[in-house]
Amino acid sequence: MQASKRLLAALTLTVLGSAAQAADEVVVYSSRIDELIKPVFDAYTAKTGVKVKFITDKEAPLMQRIKAEGENATADLLLTVDAGNLWQAEQMGILQPFTSPVIDANIPAQYRSSTHSWTGLSLRARTIAYSTDRVKPADLSTYEALAGKDWEGRLCLRTGKKVYNQSLTATLIETHGADASEKILKGWVNNLSTDVFSDDIAVLEAINAGQCDVGIVNSYYYGRLHKDNPKLAVKLFWPNQSDRGVHVNLSGIGLTKYAPHAEAAKAMVEWMTGPEAQTIFSGTNQEFPANPKVAPSAEVASWGSFKADTIPVEVAGKRQAEAIRMMDRVGWN
């Protein structure tokens, strides 16, 4: 085991060194904001001397920009959130696959594209948040149970127009099939205590204020709000622990089809899946490392461990269109 670890480390260093000689910069188009990505890019530059230039915007404009640039590409890498977005980028033909024993060793297959077009970097659970004043953990069990009569008028949700909920719905369809999943969604919509919210922070604040008792949110939003308000009367609950596990999605990265610094970009992606980068990136974002050999930050670890759904996250993309149609039918707008 130790010998294999030394071999992997040596391989990584060799690739880093040769790539650094080939190019002195890598360009990243990122849908994540500056403060969430700059620390890890700065660490890479300090380690290798390779400068990392980045442009931030929403994922859709970035993907369209890469497509429009074509062979005159500026970006080497696309960094974005949600496997649904990465799958869409793959379908647009703006990413190129590359195989890497380093990435394969660092990131479980369920968090990578089956065509090697992208890999996950950090994980987020889309899980249940509940009021500690009005709900006991024993009252909670599964996502599906939130569609029951016990939660009528007690549920808050974010808009169905956001990819996070579309991906959650896609995995429900993969697990239960269309008919059962639509019944679950109808139950959720019927149990809403108020109109859907524009973001997860608003859902958490509504629970804290007593507008609703439970909601479904990405775990890192809870981390950010709890950091600002340690007395927040809301906690996270890990559902479906007796069956498939918690729905997990990711932020991830892919090599653009016409990357001008392809070898240097590949080396950087490999490094980003390793221990140093995983610790920085996941800690800065209050997410879980995609590399299971890396421990989460103390804050994230304090939320407790859980069993995660093993469905490959690219299912979120493959079933996205079906999920959106279903959400429209049940009125989850």
Secondary structure, DSSP 4 states (H G I P E B T S, - for coil): -HHHHHHHHHHHHHHHHHHHHH-SEEEEEESS-HHHHHHHHHHHHHHH--EEEEEE--HHHHHHHHHHHGGG---SEEEEESHHHHHHHHHTT-B-----HHHHHHS-GGGB-TTSS-EEEEEEEEEEEEETTT--GGG---TGGGGSGGGTT-EE-B-TTSHHHHHHHHHHHHHH-HHHHHHHHHHHHHTBSSPPBSSHHHHHHHHHHTS-SEEEEEHHHHHHHHHH-TT-SEEEE---TTTT-B-EEEEEEEEBTT-TTHHHHHHHHHHHTSHHHHHHHHHHHT-EESSTTSPPPHHHHTT---PBP-S-TTHHHHTHHHHHHHHHHHT--
